[in-house]
Amino acid sequence: MLLALLGAMAFSGKAIIVKLAYRHGVDAVTLIMYRMLFALPIFATMAWWASRSQPPLMRRDALGVLGLGVSGYYLASFLDFAGLAYISASLERLILYLNPTIVLLLGWAVYGRAMRWGQALGMAISYCGVVLVFGQEAQLPGGQGANAAWGALLVFLSALSYAIYLVYSGEMVQRLGALRLVGLATTVACGLCLLQFVLLRPLSAALVAPEVVWLSVLNATLCTAAPVVMVMMAVERIGASAAAQAGMIGPLSTILMGVWLLGEPFTLAVAAGTGLVLLGIFVFTRR
């Protein structure tokens, strides 16, 4: 349980680090390049370690890893980073926390899986919470409120992209193992983020403030690689359901760190919206 709690809190710190880095004038393409550059050796080592005594990937599995790397880690990460330029870390975390509901909707649409009334109730409660917090940000003065819808859409598409990864990774996890699949898929995503930077930005764009580099190192280690390992170890010890329940601390820790480190306002709407999202996901997962 401690591993699950620490993993959820470390994951939630990613949004805080990204928002801090944006204060130094860096853009999403450059920022995610640095994050993946420092994470690449970790994930490549993970993939090598998990593949040592395993047979080579079949063509079908290699294509599957490529597709899951694109949807689950490349697109999901880039869209999330891009969205954080327009919305608060609190709203970003609440939108991403809707991920289980998106997985259910995809399962219903793709596989025809039934949806229970309790799950529908939990979804309705949680989405009302997100709408409440979004409504507050949409009323911000200047251009902040006008950009809130665009930022929320980008983060929601990030959650959708990761949900697609979860829906289609189930069969491959059984064949390859979780550690090998995560290591390979994230290595693919790291390479794509580096290639994206080379194609879209001049090499001079890599000259950023030293604070951006150190924040990226922290993001790659403490908020990317470490929580992946901690949550995986937690699931191994207490099961996926209990680990998911412990993950409910994620939005709360993001809001607290956002208030403390970013100076984001903690209003009645944020408190009420967060409460609704947590209640809705609790009802949803219990059902």
N, C-alpha and C positions, 0 to 999 in steps of 0.2 A: 504493500500500500504506500509506503514511503517513496519507493521508486516511481510509482504511478503519479503521486502528488508532485514530486520534484520534476518529473518529465513534463507534466502539464504546465507547471509554472515556467519551466525553461522554454517550452514552445511559445508560450504567451509573451515572453520577453522579446521575441523577434520583432513584433510590431513597434515596440518602444525603441529598439535600436535603429530600425529603418527611419522612424520619424526623427530621431536625433541626427542621423546622417544627412537627411534632407536639409537640415539647417545649414549645412556647409556647401550648398549649391550643387550637389551631385544629382544626376537624373537616374531613373529606374534601370535603364540598360547598363549603365556603368556600375551602379550599386550592386545589382544582382550578379554582374560579372565577377566582382571582387568576392562576393559571398561564395560563389561556386568555385572560384579559383582556389580559395583556401579550404573548401570542403572536399574538393576532388581527391586529394591524396587519402583522406580518411575513408571515403566511400569506395575508392578503387581498392584499397587494402581490405576493406570489408568484403567486397566481391571476390577478391583473390582468395581470401581465407575460407570463405564458404564454398568455393569451387574447387578446392585442392583435390579432394578425393572423388569428385563428381565427374560424370562423363561430359564431353563437350555438348554445347547446346545444339539441339536440332533446329532446322531452318524455321519451323513453326514457332518454337520458343524464342529464337533470336528476334523474329519479327514482333512477337508479343512483347518482349522486353523493350524493344524500340518504341512501340506504340504506348506502352505504359509509362515509359520514361518521358515521352512527350506530354502525355495528358496529366500524369500524376505529379510530376515534379517540375518539368520545364514550364508548361503553360500555367499550372496552378501557382507556381512561385512568381513568375513574371507578372501575371495579372494581379496578384495580391500586392506586390511591390508597387505597381503602377497605381492601384486604387488607393493605397495609403498616402499618396501625394495629395489626395482630395478630401479624405474623411479622417475622423479621429481614430486612434488605436482602439478605443472602446467599441465603436460601431463596427470596425473591421472584425474584431474578435467575436462579436455577437453574430455577425453574418456567417463567419466560418463555422461557428458552433451549430449552425443549422444543417451541417453536413449529413448527419444520419437521416434526416427527413428527405434530403435530396436523393440519397441512396435508395430509400424506400420508393420514392416516386419513379426513379429509373427502373427499379425492379418491377414495379407495377406496369410501366410502359413497355419495357423490353421483354420481360418474362411472364407477364400476366399474373404476378403474385398478388394475392389478396391483401387488402388494407383493412385492419380492424378499426372499430369505432374509437377505441382508446388511443390508437396511433393518430387518427385524424384529429381528435381533440387536442392531443399534445402538440401536433403541428400548428393548429389554429392558435393556440395560446402563445407558442414561441414566435410565430410570425407577427402576431400583434405586438409583441415586445420589441421586435426589430423595427417595425413601422413607427412605434412611439419614439424610439431614440433617433431614427432617421428624420422624423418630422421636426425634431428640435434642431438638428444640424441644417436642415433645409431652410430654416428661418434665420440663419446667421447672416450678419450684414456683409455688404461688399460682394465679392465674387465667391466667398466660401460656400454660402448656401446654394448658389447656382451650380457649383461643381459637385455638390454632395450626391446628386443623383448619378452622375457619371462615375464617381468613385465607388459608390455602393454597387453599381452594376458591374464594374470591373472585379470587385471582390466577390460578388455573387457568382460571376463566371469562373473565378478561381475555385470556389467551392464546388461548382458543377464539374469542373475539369477533374478535381480530385475525387469526386464521387464516381465519375466514370472509371477512374483507375481502380477504386475499391470494388465496383461491380464486376469488372472484367478480370481482376487479379485473383479471384478466389480459386479458380481451377489451376492457375499457374503456381500459386503458393503451394498447392498440394504436390505438384511435380518438382518444383525447384527448391522449395523451402523459403521461409520468410527472409532470412538473412541474405541469402544469395540473390533473391529477387530484388530486395530493397537496394542492395549494393550495386547490382547491375543497372537497375532503372535510374538510380540517382547519378551514377557515373555517366550515363547517356545524357541526362539532363544537364549535368555540369558542362559537358562538351558542347551542348547546344547553346548554353548561355554564353560561353566563351566565343563560339562562332558568331553568335548574334552581335556581340560587341564588335568583333573584327569587321563584320559586314556593314554595320550601321553607324559606327563611330570612327573617327580618326584615332590613331594610336595616341595622339597627344591628349585625348580625353581621359586617358588613364592617369594623368597627372592630377591627383586630387589632394585635398587637405590630409595631413597625417591622421587626423581624427577619424576620417572616413575609413582609412586602412585598418586602424585598430578596432573600430566598431565592426568592420566586416570580419575580422579575425574572431571577435567575440561572437558574432552572429553565426559564423560557420561552425564553431566548436561548441559553445555553451547552448546555443539556441537551435542548432540544426543536428549535428551528429550526436551529441550527448543525449538529448531527449529521445531520439530514435532508439538508441540502445537501452535507455532506462525504461521506456514504455514496453519495449520488446521483452526485457527481463521481467517486468511486472506482469505482463500477460502470461508469461511462462509459469509464474508462481501463484497468481491469484485468479487467472482467467480474464478473458476479454471483457466480460460484463462488469466485473468489479473495477477493472482498470478504467473502463469508460465512465463509470460513476465518479471515480476519483478525478477524472478529467474535468468535472464541473467546476473545479477551482480555477481553471484557466481564465475564463472571462473575468472573474473577480480579481485575480492577480493583475490582469492587464489594466483594468480600470484603476486599481490602486497605484500601479506604477505610472500610469498615464497622468494621474493627478499629482503624484509626487515628483516625477522626473520631467514631465512635459508641461505641467501647469494646465492640463485639460480640466474643464469645469466638471464638477460632480453635482448634478442637479437632481431634482425630484424625478424628472422624466428619465434620466439615465438610470437612477435607482429602480424605478418602477419597471422600465423596459428590461433591465437585466434580470430582475426578479421573475418577470413573465417568461423570458427566454429559458432561464434555468428550470422554472416550474414545468414549462411545456416539454423540454427535452427529458426531464425526469419522468413525467407521465408517459412520454413517447417510448423511452427505453424500458420502462417497467412493463409496458404492454407488449 
